């Protein structure tokens, strides 16, 4: 523009940066300068004095209505503008923008329970298979659309990180990076948590590395989600609170995020004090002094727990089919009985000798080793034979190397949390403890123990090679029953068998393959497999009609969807009763249309078998009183504030079964009354 052409009413740009302004007054000062009064886009007036050279930089803007702009660009811009404010007019926008068909309880969790809380501090504790991953993805998507979440961290067990990434990408178009130890160490800035806005990390990777935790503490997040949050445990021992590394991680995560969401299907482990400590991760003020809390605390404002029997479709029909559990009793053969008695006596003696040790860590290690041996004794002849043989060989080596008397410094956290470790790590740790931990403190004591182990190994070997395995015979009879898992078209139903131990898994794989006459009929999942290997087996079991049996350890107890099957057998019963529900949840989940059946194999003439039998009988009796919600009380089962694991150890050590259940009737009445 020329200086002389400036006039009132013109719209010009370059007078004010990044704006088009309207000239409302012009005053010339000589021939070289001009004073312009203008009004900016917000209506605010201003004044500027310009030279002739500066005036030439102004560009007059004229309104054009010729409609010759690119239509695609206009549509793209208008759509972007509309989407930016869409949530104001479409309250369920994340549902429309995701590749899912959510159910009523999932929508209510996100839009009625969680989105309305600012900031969000919540425990989502619905039953396994209810779709907590779907609910979490919906929440993240909705908060992201509303520009409330720009940085999100998901913390989960290492075996589930790839599954989380895959689910969020496929169903919600949310791209999360997996933070491995290598990526954390090689971050360009030195702190990968500041570089990545949406990421997934292993719970144990964060909990066990102080350097990584220091990097994490220096960052801020909009939302942190912890999956399988019940692994973040704390317990009260005497007058002190023992916090596991995972629990400490939870406390740290709570402080660096605005929204904090915990996901778990088993929030209650049977002890109210431990539950309140867990809830302190969400509300530390309310649950301060968990040990002193006497009366039940209402947590409905910070936790939602729906059991499967409560979940409905939009048509008000039950979402899940019925689930039924049965107990298959069997008696040991004479050879098995002799082996059982001999090994149990050895285990009980090991417990008693461990009690006399002064070193707490050593006493815990030996006690845990004895527990492992007893569990493997109840599992299969192969499991106890190989365990005894490995223990004998290891102690012989320690005797030669003179290393047996060195006490191992093992954290007490290991014994409380071993069952919650990733399956492969738990298996490795159990093998290490079962092989080498002994209460023998002199060469002579160790020689006597090795001789005892030699005799036990010989007995176990005879049982193993004799074929006298009543437990397998019961399973084989089930597998050969014509109506057990045969379809009307002549093909077989698919079946899942859970065992506690890798030795038993291999034993069953061989036995069942021989029974069917085809190796391809049986596949396995165990802790030594990574996510992709497990996922491949899962797809085989789902898609290949020739694969009819999946034998698995608890590596398949979490994060695997197997609702194409509706039959399950617990070859071994877990000492943590919550795992019964976690296992059953693999088949009893959304999409299942058949009645689900579960068979529990129990040896009636063993000490732990009597404990389990009594437990299962009472659960069946509670079925009517609880309206089918049998599994909802598994985590709360205790007697004199003792969890099932402690009851089993007492039964093994002292052979006192009846007195352990003296309070069961009172507990049953209490549960029935509360439910009704």
C-alpha positions as CSV (number, residue, x, y, z in Angstrom):
1,X,0.0,0.0,0.0
2,X,1.1,3.5,-0.7
3,X,1.0,6.0,2.2
4,X,-1.6,8.1,0.4
5,X,-4.0,5.2,-0.3
6,X,-4.6,4.5,3.4
7,X,-8.3,5.2,4.2
8,X,-10.9,4.6,6.9
9,X,-12.7,1.2,6.6
10,X,-9.9,-0.6,4.9
11,X,-8.9,-4.1,6.2
12,X,-5.2,-4.7,6.2
13,X,-2.7,-7.3,7.3
14,X,1.0,-6.9,8.4
15,X,0.0,-3.9,10.7
16,X,-0.4,-6.3,13.7
17,X,1.4,-9.7,13.6
18,X,-0.9,-12.6,12.6
19,X,-4.0,-10.5,12.5
20,X,-6.2,-8.7,10.0
21,X,-7.2,-5.3,11.4
22,X,-9.7,-2.6,10.4
23,X,-8.6,1.0,10.0
24,X,-11.0,3.4,11.8
25,X,-9.0,6.6,11.6
26,X,-6.1,8.1,9.6
27,X,-4.0,11.2,10.4
28,X,-1.2,12.3,8.0
29,X,2.0,13.9,9.5
30,X,3.8,15.6,6.7
31,X,4.6,13.7,3.6
32,X,6.5,10.8,5.2
33,X,4.5,9.6,8.2
34,X,1.0,8.6,9.0
35,X,-0.8,7.8,12.3
36,X,-3.3,4.9,12.0
37,X,-6.0,4.1,14.5
38,X,-7.2,0.5,14.1
39,X,-9.5,-2.2,15.6
40,X,-8.1,-5.7,15.9
41,X,-10.0,-9.0,15.5
42,X,-11.2,-8.9,19.1
43,X,-12.5,-5.4,18.7
44,X,-9.7,-3.8,20.7
45,X,-8.5,-0.4,19.4
46,X,-4.9,0.6,18.9
47,X,-2.6,3.3,17.4
48,X,0.5,3.1,15.4
49,X,2.7,5.6,13.6
50,X,4.2,4.4,10.3
51,X,6.8,5.7,7.8
52,X,6.2,5.6,4.1
53,X,8.5,2.6,3.9
54,X,6.5,0.8,6.6
55,X,3.2,1.6,5.0
56,X,4.3,-0.1,1.8
57,X,4.5,-3.4,3.7
58,X,0.7,-3.3,4.5
59,X,-1.5,-5.4,2.3
60,X,-5.2,-4.6,1.8
61,X,-7.5,-7.5,2.3
62,X,-10.7,-7.6,0.3
63,X,-13.6,-10.1,0.9
64,X,-14.0,-12.5,-1.9
65,X,-17.2,-14.6,-2.3
66,X,-16.3,-16.4,-5.5
67,X,-16.3,-19.8,-3.9
68,X,-13.4,-21.1,-6.0
69,X,-11.3,-22.5,-3.0
70,X,-10.5,-26.2,-2.8
71,X,-13.6,-28.0,-1.6
72,X,-11.7,-30.9,-0.1
73,X,-9.6,-28.6,2.0
74,X,-12.7,-26.7,3.2
75,X,-14.4,-29.9,4.2
76,X,-11.3,-31.1,6.0
77,X,-11.0,-27.9,8.0
78,X,-14.7,-27.8,8.9
79,X,-14.6,-31.4,10.0
80,X,-11.6,-30.8,12.1
81,X,-13.4,-27.9,13.7
82,X,-16.5,-29.9,14.3
83,X,-14.7,-32.9,15.8
84,X,-12.8,-30.6,18.1
85,X,-16.1,-29.7,19.8
86,X,-18.0,-32.9,19.0
87,X,-18.0,-34.2,22.6
88,X,-20.2,-31.3,23.6
89,X,-23.0,-32.6,21.4
90,X,-22.2,-36.4,21.4
91,X,-21.7,-37.6,25.0
92,X,-20.5,-41.1,23.8
93,X,-18.1,-39.9,21.1
94,X,-15.4,-42.4,22.0
95,X,-17.9,-45.2,21.4
96,X,-18.5,-43.9,17.9
97,X,-14.8,-43.5,17.2
98,X,-13.8,-47.0,18.3
99,X,-14.1,-50.5,16.7
100,X,-16.1,-52.0,19.6
101,X,-19.7,-52.8,20.6
102,X,-19.7,-51.8,24.2
103,X,-22.1,-53.4,26.7
104,X,-24.3,-51.5,29.3
105,X,-21.9,-52.2,32.3
106,X,-18.9,-50.9,30.2
107,X,-20.7,-47.7,29.2
108,X,-21.8,-47.1,32.8
109,X,-18.3,-47.6,34.1
110,X,-16.8,-45.1,31.8
111,X,-19.5,-42.4,31.5
112,X,-21.3,-42.7,34.9
113,X,-18.5,-43.8,37.2
114,X,-15.2,-42.5,35.9
115,X,-15.5,-39.6,33.6
116,X,-17.6,-37.6,36.2
117,X,-14.7,-37.8,38.7
118,X,-12.2,-35.0,38.4
119,X,-9.5,-35.9,39.2
120,X,-10.1,-39.6,38.8
121,X,-9.0,-41.9,41.6
122,X,-10.7,-45.2,41.1
123,X,-10.5,-49.0,41.3
124,X,-12.3,-50.9,38.6
125,X,-12.8,-54.4,40.1
126,X,-15.3,-56.2,37.8
127,X,-15.0,-60.0,37.4
128,X,-12.5,-61.5,35.0
129,X,-13.8,-61.4,31.4
130,X,-16.1,-58.4,31.9
131,X,-14.0,-56.3,29.6
132,X,-11.8,-54.1,31.8
133,X,-9.5,-53.5,28.9
134,X,-12.4,-52.2,26.8
135,X,-13.5,-49.9,29.5
136,X,-10.0,-48.5,29.9
137,X,-9.6,-48.0,26.2
138,X,-12.9,-46.1,26.1
139,X,-11.8,-43.9,29.0
140,X,-8.5,-43.1,27.4
141,X,-10.1,-42.4,24.0
142,X,-12.8,-40.1,25.5
143,X,-10.4,-38.2,27.7
144,X,-8.0,-37.8,24.7
145,X,-10.9,-36.4,22.5
146,X,-11.7,-33.9,25.2
147,X,-8.0,-32.9,25.4
148,X,-7.9,-33.9,29.1
149,X,-5.3,-36.6,28.5
150,X,-2.2,-35.8,26.5
151,X,0.2,-38.1,28.4
152,X,-0.8,-41.6,29.5
153,X,1.2,-44.5,31.1
154,X,-0.1,-48.1,31.4
155,X,1.6,-50.3,33.9
156,X,0.9,-54.0,33.7
157,X,2.6,-57.4,34.1
158,X,5.4,-58.0,31.6
159,X,3.5,-60.8,29.9
160,X,0.6,-58.4,29.0
161,X,2.4,-55.4,27.6
162,X,2.1,-56.5,24.0
163,X,-1.5,-57.5,24.4
164,X,-2.3,-54.1,25.8
165,X,-0.6,-52.4,22.9
166,X,-2.4,-54.6,20.3
167,X,-5.8,-54.2,21.9
168,X,-5.5,-50.4,22.1
169,X,-4.3,-50.1,18.5
170,X,-6.8,-52.4,16.9
171,X,-9.9,-51.4,18.8
172,X,-9.3,-47.7,19.7
173,X,-6.7,-46.6,17.2
174,X,-4.5,-45.5,20.1
175,X,-0.8,-46.0,19.5
176,X,1.2,-46.8,22.6
177,X,4.9,-47.5,22.7
178,X,6.3,-50.3,24.8
179,X,9.1,-49.2,27.1
180,X,11.7,-52.0,27.4
181,X,14.7,-51.8,29.6
182,X,16.9,-51.2,26.5
183,X,14.8,-48.4,25.3
184,X,14.8,-46.7,28.7
185,X,18.6,-47.0,28.9
186,X,19.2,-45.6,25.4
187,X,16.8,-42.7,25.4
188,X,18.3,-39.7,23.5
189,X,17.4,-37.2,26.3
190,X,18.4,-39.6,29.1
191,X,14.8,-39.9,30.3
192,X,12.4,-41.8,27.9
193,X,9.4,-41.0,30.2
194,X,9.7,-37.3,29.1
195,X,10.0,-38.3,25.4
196,X,7.0,-40.6,25.0
197,X,3.5,-39.4,25.7
198,X,1.6,-42.7,25.4
199,X,3.5,-45.8,26.6
200,X,3.2,-49.1,28.3
201,X,5.7,-50.5,30.8
202,X,6.2,-53.7,32.8
203,X,5.2,-53.4,36.5
204,X,8.2,-55.4,37.7
205,X,10.6,-53.5,35.4
206,X,9.6,-50.3,37.1
207,X,9.3,-51.7,40.6
208,X,12.7,-53.4,40.8
209,X,14.9,-50.7,39.3
210,X,15.6,-47.6,41.4
211,X,17.3,-45.7,38.5
212,X,14.2,-46.1,36.4
213,X,12.0,-45.0,39.2
214,X,14.1,-41.8,39.7
215,X,13.6,-41.0,36.0
216,X,9.9,-41.7,36.3
217,X,9.5,-39.5,39.4
218,X,10.7,-36.4,37.5
219,X,7.8,-36.6,35.0
220,X,4.1,-35.7,35.1
221,X,1.2,-37.7,33.7
222,X,-2.4,-37.0,32.9
223,X,-3.5,-40.6,33.4
224,X,-1.7,-43.7,34.8
225,X,-3.5,-47.1,34.6
226,X,-2.2,-50.1,36.6
227,X,-3.5,-53.5,35.4
228,X,-3.6,-56.5,37.7
229,X,-3.2,-54.0,40.5
230,X,-3.7,-56.6,43.2
231,X,-0.1,-57.4,42.7
232,X,0.7,-54.1,44.5
233,X,0.4,-55.6,48.0
234,X,1.1,-54.5,51.5
235,X,0.6,-56.5,54.7
236,X,0.6,-55.7,58.4
237,X,3.2,-57.7,60.4
238,X,3.0,-57.0,64.1
239,X,3.0,-53.2,64.4
240,X,4.6,-52.6,61.1
241,X,3.4,-52.3,57.5
242,X,5.4,-54.4,55.0
243,X,5.2,-52.7,51.6
244,X,6.3,-54.7,48.6
245,X,8.3,-53.0,45.9
246,X,5.2,-53.0,43.7
247,X,3.2,-51.3,46.4
248,X,5.9,-48.7,46.8
249,X,5.7,-48.2,43.0
250,X,2.0,-47.6,43.3
251,X,2.5,-45.0,45.9
252,X,5.0,-43.2,43.6
253,X,2.8,-43.4,40.6
254,X,-0.1,-41.9,42.5
255,X,2.0,-38.8,43.2
256,X,3.0,-38.0,39.6
257,X,-0.4,-38.3,37.9
258,X,-3.7,-36.4,37.9
259,X,-5.9,-39.4,37.1
260,X,-5.1,-42.8,38.6
261,X,-6.9,-46.0,37.7
262,X,-6.4,-49.4,39.2
263,X,-7.7,-52.5,37.5
264,X,-8.1,-55.9,39.3
265,X,-10.6,-58.7,39.4
266,X,-9.5,-59.7,42.9
267,X,-9.1,-56.6,45.1
268,X,-9.7,-58.5,48.4
269,X,-7.3,-61.2,49.5
270,X,-9.3,-62.2,52.6
271,X,-7.8,-59.7,55.1
272,X,-9.6,-56.4,55.6
273,X,-6.5,-54.7,56.8
274,X,-4.6,-55.7,53.6
275,X,-7.6,-54.5,51.5
276,X,-7.6,-51.1,53.2
277,X,-3.9,-50.8,52.6
278,X,-4.5,-51.5,48.9
279,X,-7.3,-48.9,48.9
280,X,-4.9,-46.4,50.4
281,X,-3.2,-46.2,47.0
282,X,-6.4,-44.4,45.9
283,X,-7.2,-42.5,49.0
284,X,-4.3,-42.4,51.5
285,X,-6.1,-40.0,53.9
286,X,-9.2,-42.2,54.3
287,X,-7.3,-45.4,54.9
288,X,-4.5,-44.0,57.0
289,X,-4.0,-46.5,59.9
290,X,-5.6,-49.4,58.1
291,X,-4.9,-51.8,61.0
292,X,-7.0,-49.7,63.4
293,X,-10.1,-49.7,61.1
294,X,-12.7,-51.8,62.9
295,X,-15.9,-51.4,60.9
296,X,-16.3,-52.0,57.2
297,X,-15.6,-48.9,55.1
298,X,-17.9,-47.9,52.3
299,X,-15.7,-47.8,49.1
300,X,-18.5,-47.5,46.5
301,X,-17.4,-44.0,45.6
302,X,-13.9,-45.1,44.6
303,X,-14.4,-48.7,43.6
304,X,-16.9,-50.6,41.4
305,X,-17.2,-54.4,41.6
306,X,-19.7,-56.2,39.5
307,X,-19.8,-60.0,39.4
308,X,-20.8,-61.8,36.2
309,X,-24.2,-62.8,37.5
310,X,-25.1,-59.0,37.7
311,X,-24.2,-58.2,34.1
312,X,-26.9,-57.8,31.5
313,X,-27.3,-57.0,27.8
314,X,-29.2,-54.0,26.5
315,X,-32.2,-56.4,26.2
316,X,-31.9,-57.1,30.0
317,X,-30.8,-60.6,29.4
318,X,-28.0,-62.2,31.3
319,X,-24.7,-61.5,29.6
320,X,-23.0,-64.6,30.9
321,X,-24.2,-68.2,30.7
322,X,-24.3,-70.4,33.8
323,X,-21.1,-71.7,35.3
324,X,-21.0,-75.0,37.2
325,X,-18.1,-76.6,39.2
326,X,-17.8,-80.2,40.2
327,X,-15.5,-82.2,42.5
328,X,-14.1,-85.4,41.2
329,X,-12.9,-87.5,44.2
330,X,-10.3,-90.2,43.9
331,X,-8.3,-92.4,46.3
332,X,-4.6,-93.0,46.0
333,X,-3.3,-96.5,45.2
334,X,-1.3,-98.4,47.9
335,X,2.1,-97.4,46.3
336,X,1.0,-93.8,46.0
337,X,-0.2,-93.8,49.6
338,X,3.2,-95.0,50.8
339,X,5.0,-92.3,48.8
340,X,2.6,-89.7,50.0
341,X,3.1,-90.6,53.6
342,X,6.9,-90.8,53.3
343,X,7.3,-87.4,51.5
344,X,4.8,-85.7,53.8
345,X,6.7,-86.9,56.9
346,X,9.9,-85.6,55.3
347,X,8.2,-82.2,54.6
348,X,6.7,-82.0,58.1
349,X,10.1,-82.8,59.6
350,X,11.6,-80.1,57.4
351,X,9.1,-77.6,58.7
352,X,9.8,-78.5,62.3
353,X,13.6,-78.3,61.9
354,X,13.2,-75.0,60.1
355,X,11.4,-73.6,63.2
356,X,14.5,-74.1,65.2
357,X,16.7,-72.0,63.0
358,X,17.8,-68.6,64.2
359,X,18.2,-67.0,60.8
360,X,14.7,-65.7,59.7
361,X,15.6,-65.6,56.0
362,X,16.9,-69.2,56.2
363,X,13.8,-70.4,58.1
364,X,11.5,-68.8,55.5
365,X,13.5,-70.3,52.6
366,X,13.4,-73.8,54.0
367,X,9.7,-73.5,54.9
368,X,8.9,-72.4,51.4
369,X,11.0,-75.2,49.8
370,X,9.0,-77.7,51.9
371,X,5.8,-76.2,50.7
372,X,6.8,-76.5,47.1
373,X,7.7,-80.2,47.5
374,X,4.3,-80.9,49.1
375,X,2.5,-79.2,46.2
376,X,4.4,-81.2,43.7
377,X,3.7,-84.4,45.6
378,X,0.0,-83.7,45.1
379,X,0.5,-82.8,41.4
380,X,1.8,-85.9,39.7
381,X,4.4,-88.8,40.1
382,X,6.6,-87.1,37.5
383,X,6.6,-83.8,39.3
384,X,7.6,-85.2,42.7
385,X,10.0,-87.7,41.3
386,X,11.9,-85.1,39.3
387,X,11.8,-82.6,42.2
388,X,13.2,-85.1,44.7
389,X,15.9,-86.2,42.2
390,X,16.9,-82.6,41.5
391,X,17.0,-81.8,45.3
392,X,19.1,-84.9,46.1
393,X,21.6,-84.1,43.3
394,X,21.9,-80.4,44.3
395,X,22.4,-81.2,48.0
396,X,25.1,-83.8,47.1
397,X,26.8,-81.2,45.0
398,X,26.6,-78.6,47.9
399,X,28.0,-81.2,50.3
400,X,31.0,-81.8,47.9
401,X,31.5,-78.0,47.4
402,X,31.0,-77.3,51.1
403,X,28.4,-74.6,50.4
404,X,25.4,-76.1,52.2
405,X,25.9,-74.1,55.4
406,X,25.8,-70.7,53.8
407,X,22.5,-69.0,54.6
408,X,20.8,-67.5,51.6
409,X,19.7,-63.9,52.1
410,X,16.3,-64.0,50.6
411,X,13.8,-61.2,50.9
412,X,10.6,-62.1,52.8
413,X,8.7,-60.4,50.0
414,X,9.5,-63.4,47.8
415,X,7.5,-65.8,49.9
416,X,4.4,-63.6,50.0
417,X,4.6,-62.6,46.3
418,X,6.1,-65.6,44.5
419,X,2.7,-66.8,43.3
420,X,2.0,-63.3,41.8
421,X,5.3,-63.3,39.8
422,X,5.2,-63.9,36.1
423,X,4.8,-67.6,35.7
424,X,8.3,-68.2,34.2
425,X,10.0,-66.3,36.9
426,X,7.9,-67.9,39.7
427,X,8.8,-71.3,38.3
428,X,12.5,-70.6,38.2
429,X,12.5,-69.2,41.7
430,X,10.5,-72.2,43.1
431,X,12.9,-74.7,41.4
432,X,15.9,-72.9,42.9
433,X,14.4,-72.9,46.4
434,X,13.1,-76.5,46.2
435,X,16.5,-77.8,45.2
436,X,18.9,-76.2,47.6
437,X,17.2,-74.9,50.8
438,X,17.9,-77.1,53.8
439,X,17.8,-76.8,57.5
440,X,20.8,-79.1,57.8
441,X,23.7,-77.2,59.4
442,X,26.4,-80.0,59.7
443,X,27.8,-82.5,57.2
444,X,26.3,-85.4,59.2
445,X,22.8,-83.8,59.2
446,X,23.1,-83.2,55.5
447,X,24.3,-86.8,54.8
448,X,21.3,-88.1,56.6
449,X,18.9,-85.9,54.7
450,X,20.5,-86.9,51.4
451,X,20.1,-90.6,52.3
452,X,16.4,-89.9,53.1
453,X,16.0,-88.2,49.7
454,X,17.7,-91.2,48.0
455,X,15.1,-93.5,49.6
456,X,12.2,-91.1,48.7
457,X,13.5,-90.8,45.1
458,X,13.7,-94.6,44.7
459,X,10.1,-94.9,45.9
460,X,8.9,-92.0,43.7
461,X,10.7,-93.6,40.7
462,X,8.9,-96.9,41.3
463,X,5.5,-95.2,41.4
464,X,6.3,-93.2,38.3
465,X,7.3,-96.2,36.2
466,X,4.6,-98.5,37.7
467,X,1.8,-96.5,36.0
468,X,0.0,-96.4,39.3
469,X,-1.4,-92.9,38.9
470,X,-5.0,-92.7,40.1
471,X,-5.2,-89.0,39.3
472,X,-4.3,-89.6,35.7
473,X,-6.7,-92.6,35.6
474,X,-9.6,-90.3,36.7
475,X,-8.7,-87.8,34.0
476,X,-8.3,-90.5,31.3
477,X,-11.7,-91.9,32.3
478,X,-13.2,-88.4,31.8
479,X,-11.5,-87.9,28.5
480,X,-12.8,-91.3,27.2
481,X,-16.4,-90.8,28.4
482,X,-18.5,-90.7,25.2
483,X,-20.7,-87.8,26.3
484,X,-17.9,-85.8,28.1
485,X,-16.7,-83.6,25.3
486,X,-18.1,-85.0,22.1
487,X,-20.3,-82.9,19.9
488,X,-23.3,-84.2,18.1
489,X,-21.5,-84.0,14.8
490,X,-18.9,-86.5,16.1
491,X,-16.1,-84.0,16.7
492,X,-14.7,-83.2,20.1
493,X,-15.4,-80.2,22.3
494,X,-12.3,-78.2,23.2
495,X,-10.9,-78.7,26.7
496,X,-8.5,-76.7,28.9
497,X,-6.6,-78.5,31.7
498,X,-4.8,-76.4,34.3
499,X,-1.8,-77.7,36.3
500,X,0.5,-75.9,38.7
501,X,3.8,-77.3,37.5
502,X,5.8,-77.6,34.3
503,X,6.8,-81.2,35.0
504,X,3.2,-82.2,35.3
505,X,2.3,-80.2,32.1
506,X,4.9,-82.2,30.1
507,X,3.7,-85.4,31.7
508,X,0.1,-84.7,30.7
509,X,1.0,-83.6,27.2
510,X,2.6,-87.0,26.6
511,X,-0.1,-89.0,28.3
512,X,-3.0,-87.3,26.5
513,X,-1.2,-87.4,23.1
514,X,-0.7,-91.2,23.6
515,X,-4.4,-91.6,24.6
516,X,-5.6,-89.8,21.5
517,X,-2.9,-91.3,19.3
518,X,-2.0,-87.9,17.8
519,X,0.5,-85.3,19.1
520,X,-1.2,-82.4,17.3
521,X,-4.3,-82.9,19.4
522,X,-2.6,-81.3,22.4
523,X,-0.9,-77.9,22.8
524,X,0.6,-76.3,25.9
525,X,1.1,-72.8,27.5
526,X,3.7,-72.4,30.2
527,X,5.8,-69.6,31.8
528,X,8.8,-70.2,29.6
529,X,6.9,-68.8,26.6
530,X,6.8,-65.1,25.6
531,X,3.6,-63.3,24.6
532,X,3.9,-64.1,20.9
533,X,4.4,-67.8,21.5
534,X,1.5,-67.9,23.8
535,X,-0.7,-65.9,21.4
536,X,0.2,-68.4,18.6
537,X,-0.9,-71.4,20.7
538,X,-4.0,-69.5,21.7
539,X,-4.9,-69.0,18.0
540,X,-4.1,-72.7,17.3
541,X,-6.5,-73.7,20.1
542,X,-9.2,-71.4,18.8
543,X,-8.9,-72.0,15.0
544,X,-7.4,-75.5,14.5
545,X,-10.1,-78.2,14.6
546,X,-7.4,-80.8,15.3
547,X,-6.3,-79.1,18.5
548,X,-8.8,-80.3,21.2
549,X,-6.8,-80.0,24.5
550,X,-4.8,-77.2,25.9
551,X,-2.7,-78.0,29.0
552,X,-1.5,-74.9,30.8
553,X,0.1,-73.6,33.9
554,X,-1.1,-70.3,35.3
555,X,0.8,-68.5,32.6
556,X,-2.6,-68.9,30.8
557,X,-4.5,-67.7,33.8
558,X,-4.3,-64.0,32.8
559,X,-4.8,-62.1,29.6
560,X,-5.9,-65.0,27.4
561,X,-9.3,-65.3,25.8
562,X,-10.5,-68.9,25.3
563,X,-14.3,-68.6,25.2
564,X,-14.4,-70.9,22.2
565,X,-14.2,-73.6,24.9
566,X,-16.6,-74.2,27.8
567,X,-15.0,-77.2,29.5
568,X,-12.1,-76.9,32.0
569,X,-10.4,-79.2,34.5
570,X,-8.2,-78.2,37.4
571,X,-5.7,-81.1,37.5
572,X,-4.0,-79.2,40.4
573,X,-5.9,-76.8,42.7
574,X,-4.1,-73.6,43.4
575,X,-3.2,-72.7,47.0
576,X,-4.5,-69.1,46.3
577,X,-8.2,-69.6,45.9
578,X,-8.6,-66.4,43.8
579,X,-6.8,-68.3,41.0
580,X,-9.8,-70.6,40.7
581,X,-11.7,-67.6,39.4
582,X,-8.9,-66.3,37.2
583,X,-8.6,-69.7,35.5
584,X,-12.4,-70.1,35.1
585,X,-12.4,-66.6,33.7
586,X,-10.5,-67.7,30.6
587,X,-13.6,-69.5,29.3
588,X,-16.4,-67.8,31.2
589,X,-16.1,-64.4,29.6
590,X,-17.9,-62.1,27.1
591,X,-18.8,-64.0,24.0
592,X,-19.3,-67.3,25.7
593,X,-22.7,-68.9,24.8
594,X,-22.5,-72.3,26.4
595,X,-22.8,-73.4,30.0
596,X,-19.3,-73.5,31.4
597,X,-18.2,-76.6,33.4
598,X,-15.3,-77.0,35.7
599,X,-14.0,-80.2,37.2
600,X,-11.7,-80.2,40.3
601,X,-9.7,-83.3,40.9
602,X,-9.2,-84.0,44.6
603,X,-7.4,-86.9,46.4
604,X,-9.7,-87.6,49.4
605,X,-7.1,-89.5,51.4
606,X,-4.5,-86.7,51.6
607,X,-4.3,-83.9,54.1
608,X,-4.5,-81.1,51.7
609,X,-7.1,-83.0,49.7
610,X,-9.3,-83.0,52.7
611,X,-8.9,-79.3,53.1
612,X,-9.8,-78.6,49.5
613,X,-12.7,-81.1,49.5
614,X,-14.2,-79.3,52.5
615,X,-13.7,-76.0,50.8
616,X,-15.3,-77.1,47.5
617,X,-18.2,-78.8,49.3
618,X,-19.0,-75.6,51.2
619,X,-18.8,-73.5,48.0
620,X,-21.3,-75.8,46.3
621,X,-23.6,-75.5,49.3
622,X,-23.4,-71.7,49.2
623,X,-24.5,-71.7,45.5
624,X,-28.2,-71.3,46.3
625,X,-27.7,-68.8,49.1
626,X,-25.5,-66.6,47.1
627,X,-27.6,-66.7,43.9
628,X,-24.8,-68.4,42.0
629,X,-22.1,-65.8,43.1
630,X,-19.9,-68.6,44.5
631,X,-16.7,-67.2,43.2
632,X,-17.4,-63.7,44.6
633,X,-16.4,-64.8,48.1
634,X,-13.3,-66.8,47.2
635,X,-10.9,-64.0,48.1
636,X,-12.7,-63.5,51.4
637,X,-12.4,-67.1,52.6
638,X,-10.5,-67.3,55.9
639,X,-10.7,-69.0,59.2
640,X,-9.5,-67.2,62.3
641,X,-8.0,-64.7,59.9
642,X,-5.9,-67.4,58.2
643,X,-5.8,-67.7,54.4
644,X,-6.2,-71.0,52.7
645,X,-2.4,-71.4,52.1
646,X,-1.7,-71.3,55.9
647,X,-4.5,-73.8,56.5
648,X,-3.0,-76.2,54.1
649,X,0.4,-76.0,55.6
650,X,-1.0,-76.6,59.1
651,X,-2.9,-79.6,57.8
652,X,0.3,-81.0,56.3
653,X,2.3,-80.4,59.5
654,X,-0.1,-81.4,62.1
655,X,-2.7,-83.5,60.3
656,X,-5.5,-81.5,62.0
657,X,-8.3,-81.1,59.5
658,X,-11.5,-80.8,61.5
659,X,-10.5,-78.0,63.8
660,X,-9.4,-75.8,60.9
661,X,-13.0,-75.6,59.8
662,X,-14.7,-75.1,63.2
663,X,-15.7,-71.6,62.2
664,X,-16.9,-72.4,58.7
665,X,-20.6,-72.7,59.7
666,X,-20.5,-69.3,61.3
667,X,-18.8,-67.8,58.2
668,X,-21.4,-69.4,55.9
669,X,-24.3,-68.0,57.8
670,X,-22.7,-64.6,57.9
671,X,-22.1,-64.6,54.1
672,X,-25.6,-65.9,53.4
673,X,-27.2,-63.3,55.6
674,X,-25.2,-60.4,54.1
675,X,-26.0,-61.6,50.5
676,X,-29.7,-62.0,51.2
